[in-house]
Amino acid sequence: MHPSLKLLVLPRSTYYEQDQRQGASLIRARKPFLVKNLVTGLAMLGLTASIYVYTIKAVAQDEFEDVPIPDAPVQGPTTGAGAAGRAGGSRDSRGE
């Protein structure tokens, strides 16, 4: 057998069993990180939830009294094609 062909037939090693369940080696490898990952995840969840609650409470108490509301614009009567012609300047609806 050629030495380069031997590399192609190496068995594939994996942390999963044939039925795609976690193998014992994967469980052993993940065990030291389990508590740290849970604490980090809970801290991130708590931070996200607190920012969300703070934002909702801050917006809910604002009454927007300091925002000036402009008066409604006064519009003249609009009728048919004549209004479209006036909106385009000196040209009429035919483009002349």
N, C-alpha and C positions, 0 to 999 in steps of 0.2 A: 504494500500500500504506500502511496505517495505521502510524504510528511504533511503537505498542505491539505490533503483530503482528510486527514485524521481530525483536523480542527473542525471540519464541517459536521462530523458525526458525534460530537460531544453531547452528552445528555443535557437537557436544559434543567437547571436547578431553579427551584421556586420555593417561596414560603407558603404556597397554597397546596392543599391536597388535591387529588383527582376530581373530587366533587366541588371544588372551588371554596372549600371551607378553610379557615385559617389553620395553619399547621402549628405544632407546638413551638417550633423555633420562632415563628412570627410573634406568637403570644409572649414568649420570653424576651424578644427584642423590643417589644412595645411597652412592657411592664414598667421600666424606670421612668418613662415619660407620661404615663397615664395621669398621675395626680397633677403634674405641672400643666399639662394640656387642659385638664378640666378647670383648674384655677384660672388659667389665661382666658379660656372661653367664657367663663362666668364673669370675669372682669370686663371683657369686651362687651358682653351682653348687658351688663349693668351700666356701663358708660353710655352705650347706645340708647338704652331705655331712659336714662336720666336726661340726656340731651333732648330726646323726643318729648318727654313730659314737660321739661322746662320751656321748650319752644311753644307747645300748645298752651300752657298757662300764660306765657307772656303775651301771646297774640290774643287770647280770649279776654284779657282784661283791658285791652286797648279799645277805646271807643271812637277813635278817629275824629275827635272834635277839633283838633288843630289842623286838619286838612281842609283847605278851602274848596268848596264845591262851586264850580263855575255855573253861571246862568245858562239856561238852555238857549241854543242859538235860534235866532228868529229867522224863519224861512218863509219866503213868499209862496204863493200857490204855484204848483208845478202842473203843467198840462201838456200831455202828448209830446210831439217831436219838437215843439217850439222851445221847450226848456232844455232839451239836449243841444239844440243849435246855439243857444245863448251861452251854455257852459263852455263851448269850444272857442270862445272869443268872437272875432268878426266873421268867421266862416259859418255858413249855414250847414244843414245836415248833409248836403251833397258834397261838401268839401270845397266849395267855391268861395 
